[in-house]
């Protein structure tokens, strides 16, 4: 599919999203009616409102404006007078996106795969079925309007057994699977297929407040990290250098309590307030909270914080708050995460925020790419050789 047609499909999709706002909201209300609000994170991911719909539209338009990677020449070599060897960018082929609860993935993840030239199979969670079907229908309207096969973007209205059969049987050619969800989903797919995966791993993101940190800045970044609890770039754990005294710790505790954020902490910090739960065992450091909850613990050095982050985090994002540039550089080079921050919130780990237009996933693996996966990461390469009866001899 040539770039002009891709862009026209995306333009039409953006317009259809706005024109069908009421239909999207109505379908989403059906999904929400079956979802318990007791699961705060699930309900937040599932809910679609006017702001989310506008966000979908803007993501489509941003990707439309981005350069099309398909066909770009990566390498060119004139082997002989009439023998040209080129390495060019090509799509993966067919990408299966398996995701849970977030209807906006139907738009925002698929547009990056589409602009890169890939066919897309969408398998959303049953909790978002009504929303996903409406959004996929908009995709297919935009494709047909431009003379394209509507099944270039296809929704798989499958149950768990059918999905397992799909990824086990290889009857349908699938080049890459991208799971968007928790560890249970990812592990289930791993156990049932040998198709390559780009894993959008768990969050469980950490902050280290260094000895030379601006503590007020640290509090500001911590609160921003808990603005939304259902996202993988939320902040869950905070290591605090032990040089920061009781007054600063109490100010942090008060700031968190004012936002109704539950605190679990080491014994020294828990002793400052009766409402704070003490850490019972180190297993809690591995946990991605997906809740209005945060862990606070003191350390005696940056090195101790780095060891803890590399042991417990999901390899997603980590931040150091410090005025010491040497410490910041050491932290960023040593912490084994896809995104490492100095004096900024982990909430920026997002394809749109990084200038990618949108993302299909935030990869926490090191092959084939790490961090927000956008247009230029949803492609592979292929060698094109043109000759005139050339033989090697």
N, C-alpha and C positions, 0 to 999 in steps of 0.2 A: 504494500500500500504506500503510495507516494506521500510525501510530507504535506502537500496541499490538501489532499483528501483527509489525512489524519487531523489536520487543523480544522477543517470544515466540520468534521464529526464532533470534535471537541467544542467548537463554537456552538453548534446546534444543541449539544448536550447541556452546555451551561445555560442556554435559554430555556430548554425544557425543564431543567431543575426548578427554575424560578416560576415558570408558568404552572408547574404542578405542585407548588408548595402545599396547597390544601390536601391534595391526595397523599402526599408524603406524610404529613402530620396525622391525617386520619388513620393511615396504615400503622403508623408508629404508636398511636394511642391504643390500637388493638393489641400490639405487642406489650405495651406497658401494663395493660389491664391484666395480663397473665403473669406479670413479674412482681415479686414481693419487694416492697421498699425496704424491708429489713436488710437485704443485701445492697448496701449503699453503693458499693463500687459497681456492681452489675447494673443497677438501675441508672447510674450516671452514664455508663458506657452506652446503654441501650437508648437512652432518651434523645430524641431529635427535637430541636426547636428552631425558630426562625434564624437564630444566630448560626446554628450548625448548618442549616441549609445554605445560608449566604456563604459560609466558609467553604462548603463543597463547591459552590459555583466559582468562587475566587480561585480555588485550587485548580479547577479545570482551566480557567483562563490563564493562570500562571504557567501551567505546563504547556498550553498551546503556544505561548510566546517563547518557550525554550527551544534551543537548537535540537534538531533531530539527529541522534547519534548514528542511526542506521545508514550504512553505506560510506561512512567516513574512512578515508585511507590512513591506516596506522603506519604503514611501511611500504616503500616502493623501491624496487631494485631492477635496473636494466641489466639482465644477465648477459644477453647477447644483443646484437643490433635489432633483432626482431623477436626477442623473448623478454616480456615484461612480467615481473613477479610483484604482486601486491598483496598486502594483508589488509582486509577491510572489516569493519564492524558489521555484524549481523545479529538479528534477534536470537534469543534462546530457542524460540519456537512456540511451544504451548506452556503456559504457566498456570498451575493450579494454586489458588489462594484459599486456604482453609482458615476460617476466622470465627471468633466468638463475639456475639452480642453487639458489636459496633456497626450499625448500618452505614455510617459514613465511609467505612472501608470499601464498600461496594463501588463508591465513586473514587475516593482519594487514592486508594492503593491501585485500582485498576487503570487509572489514567496514565500512570507512569509506565506500566507494562505495555499499554496500548501505544503510547507515543514512541516507545522503543521498538515497535513493530511486532509485538508478541500477541498471539491469541490468548484469551483469558478464560479460565474456568473458575467460577466463584462457588464456594461452598461455605455459606454462612451458618451460624448457629440457629437452632430451631426457635430460640427466644426472639430472634429478629426477623423471622420468616416473612411476615407481611410487609415490613419496611423494605427488605432486600428485594422482594419480587417487584415492587413498584419501581425501585431505583434501577433494577436490571432492565425493566421494560423501557425506561427512558434511554438507556444505552442502546437498546435494540432499535428504538425509533430513530435515533440519530444515525445509526449505521445504515438502516434501510433508506432513510431520506437521502443518503449520499451514494446509493447504489451498491452498498456493501452487504455481504452476508451477515445477517443479524447474529448468527452464532459465533462471530468473531469474539463476542463477549457473551458468555453463556452461564446461566445460573443452574447449579445442580441441586434440585430440590430432593436431596437424598437423606435417608436416615443413616445412623452410624454403621449398620451392617453393609448397606450399599456403598458407603464411602470406603470402607475397608476393602470390599471386593474390587472397587475401582483402582485403588493404589496397589493392590496385590496382584491383580490379573495382568496388567500391562496391555489389555485389549484396547484401551484408549491411549494414544501416544501422549505422554506427559514428559516434558523435559526438565522441569523444576517444580518442586512444591515449596510454597512459602506458608508456613503455619503462623497465624497471628493469634496467640492466646497463651495460656498458662503452661506450666511444665507438664501437667497431665496430658494436655492435647499434644504437645510436642513429642513426648515419650510414646504416646499411642501411635503416632504416625511413624516414628522411627522403628517401632516393633513390627510394623505391617508392610513396609516397603523398602526397596533398595533404590528408589528414585532419589536423585540428589535433592538436597534441601538447602534453602537459605533460612537460617533460624533467627527469628525475631525473639530473642531471649527475654528472660525476666529482668525486672529493674533491680530493686534492692540497692538503691544508690546511697552513697556515703559522702559526708562532709568531714573535713578536718579543720578545726579552728586552731591555727598556729599561735605560738607564743606572742608574736608581734601583730596579731590580727586586730583590726577595728571591730570590737565586739558588737557594736550597734549594726555595722554592716552585716556581720554574720547572722544576727537575728533577722534582719530584713530578708536575707537570702533564704534562711530556714523557713520563714513563713511563706515565702513565694513557692518554695519547694513542696509545701502542703496545700497549695491553692486548689489543686484537683487531686483526688486520691486514687482515681481509677486508671491513671496513665502510667506508662512504664518509666517516664522520666521524673516521677515524683521522688522526693527525698525521704529516706526512711531512717538513717542512722547518722549520728553526729558524734565524732570523737572531739574532745575538748582538752587542750593542753592544760595540765594541772596548775599552771601558773595563774590562770584566771580564777579570781577569788570568789567568795561566797556571794558578794553583792551582784556580780555579773551573772552568776548562775541563777540567782533568785529572779533577776530581771528577765532572763531567758524563760524560766519556768512560768512566770506570770504572763509573758507574751504568748506562750503556747496555750496556757489555760484560758486566756481571753478569747482564743480562737476555738475553744472546745476540742483541743487536741490532746488525746491521752498520752501520758508519758510513762515509759518504762526506763529504768536507769540503774546504774551501778549503786552499790550500797551508800557510798558517800553522798551522791546527789539525791538519792531517794530519802535520805535522812533529813533533807531540807524541807520536805513537804509530805504530810501524811497521805496525800492523795496519789503519790507516785508509787507505782509498782516496782519492786526490786527485780532485777534480772535473776531468774531462777537457774538457768543453765545457758550455755553458749549457743544452743540450737536456735535461739531467737535471733541471733545475728545473721543466720542464713535466710530468714523469713522475709518475703516481700509482703508488706503489710496490706497494701490496697485498702487502707482505712485511715481515719483521722487519728493516727497513732505515730509516735516517733520514739526512738531509743537514744538516750544520752549516756555517754561513758567518758571518763577521764583517761588520758594517757600521759606518760611522762616524756614522750618525744615524738617527733614526726615519724621516725623510723618505726615506732610501735604502731602508729596509725596506719602506715603503708602496709605493714605485715597483715594487720587486721582486715584492711580493705581487700587485699589480694586473696585472702583466705575466704572471706565471707560474701563478698559482693557478687552480683550477677554479671560483672564485666561490662556493664552498661555505661554508667556515668559516675564521676567522682569530682569533688571540688575541694580546693584548699582556699581558706581565707587567710591572707597574710600580707604584710607590707615587705616581707623579705623576698626579693626577687630570686635569689639563689635557691632558697627553700622551695619557692613556687616551681622553678625549673626542675629541681630534683624530684619533687612530687609528681609533676606531670610526666616526666620521663620514666618514672619507676612504677607508678600505679598501672596495673594491667586492666584498663578499661577502654572501651571504644571512644569515649569522649572524656577529656580531663580538663577541668576548669580552674581558673585562678580568679577569685573574687567575682564570680558570676553564678547564676542559678542553673542547676541541672535541668530545669524546665525548658532550656533552649535546645536540648537535644531533640531535634525535630527537623524533618526534611524541609518544611516551609521556612522555618527560622534560619536554616543554614543556606538558604538561597537555592534549594533544589526544586522549588515549585510545590512538590508533594513528595511523599515517600511511600514505598510499598511495605517497608519494614525497617526496624532498627536492628541490624545484625550484630550479635555479640560473638560471632565466630570469626576466625581470622582468614578463612577461605570461603567464598571467593572475594568477599569484601566485608568491611567492618564499619559499624555506625549506620546512619540513615542511608537507606538504599534508594537511589533515585534513578533517573533516566539512564545515566551513563554506566550504571552498575547492573542493568537488566539486559545486557547484551553479551555476546561472546565474539569471537573472531573467526575468520575463514580466509584461506589462501586462494587468490585468483591468479592463474597463470595464463598468459596469452602468447601464442607463438605462431609460427608459419611453417609447420612441418618439422620443427626442431627435434633432434634426437641427441641423446647424451653421448652415445658411441662408446 
